[in-house]
């Protein structure tokens, strides 16, 4: 595999494989991975969700406790949906990763190499930035609580061991909360940066297509006759469209669930910030977490929206070619291609009328 293509997914795969999400060929490795996955889902994910739900139900009359649990419950629900989705589609995802290095998606020439290198660097910087921000938000929830007042659990969950700080049951639940929330953070870093990297990859392919359209039919262009170049670019565009549909099919459900859960977190956090305006430590913790949640929605919507925006610009790129000097059959092919390009690429949500873009990010709904 090309290292250039691997940068869009390899680091995220390593992160997510902590939970044994990817298929293995060897029989014993498959058994070990299955045991680890069942252990993670049952003990660290579903049990954590159950404790949060029980805490919410038990404290319906205490709004501050409900809010304290809801912002973690919504995050954990999104985390659960991501793990289940990746495990259910791990073979399809492996095929998708292998396809990124197909010959048709490899850059040709110095200009395309620069475009591809820029996309690789952008993907790496995004992954590192988002990972740092998420770990900072996790640290702000867990570390100050332990340093300043370890007599209270860091999260609002059901406590079957009773309110007795210092007891073995209390410390067991304390460690359990920290590790379960850390698992959620790792999943979010891996999944969200993976989705955004794939959107960056698709946008990179559209940039390469635009560069090829710009050269098409010019005196110094290579690649055969105008007709051959047109057909090559049409096939290339069809491959990008197919790749985009595959990405949408695999990721639209968990991303939609993630955005819904993130909106719940934001709503609960705004309420908590209003209630805790006098408690500086708690206020800073919620603001840090709020920033992380906003970034989580923003990167998914922004980079998916870039795909749509770049595809909208392709008809103009095609129009800039010296088509007026081409033969009539070539102009006919170009017209058909132009009509096809007027249907932009969109990564759609569960509601087909909505796509992931900045309009969705700024929407009050």
Secondary structure by P-SEA (a helix, b strand, c coil): cccccccccaaaaaaaccccccccccaaaaaaaaaaaaaaaccccaaaaaaaaaaaaaccccaaaaaaaaaaaaaaaaaaaaaaaaaacaaaaaaaaaaccccccccccaaaaaaaaaaaaaaaaaaaaaaaaaaaaaaaaccccccccccccccccccccccccccaaaaaaaaaaaaaaaaaaaaaaaaaaaaaaaaaaaaaaaaaaaaaaaaccccccccccaaaaaaaaaaaaaaaaaaaaaaaaacaaaaaaaaaaaaaaaaaaaaaaaaacccaaaaaaaaaaaaaaaaaaaaaaaaaaaaaaaaaaaaaaaaacccccccaaaaaaaaaaaaaacccccccccccccccccccccccc
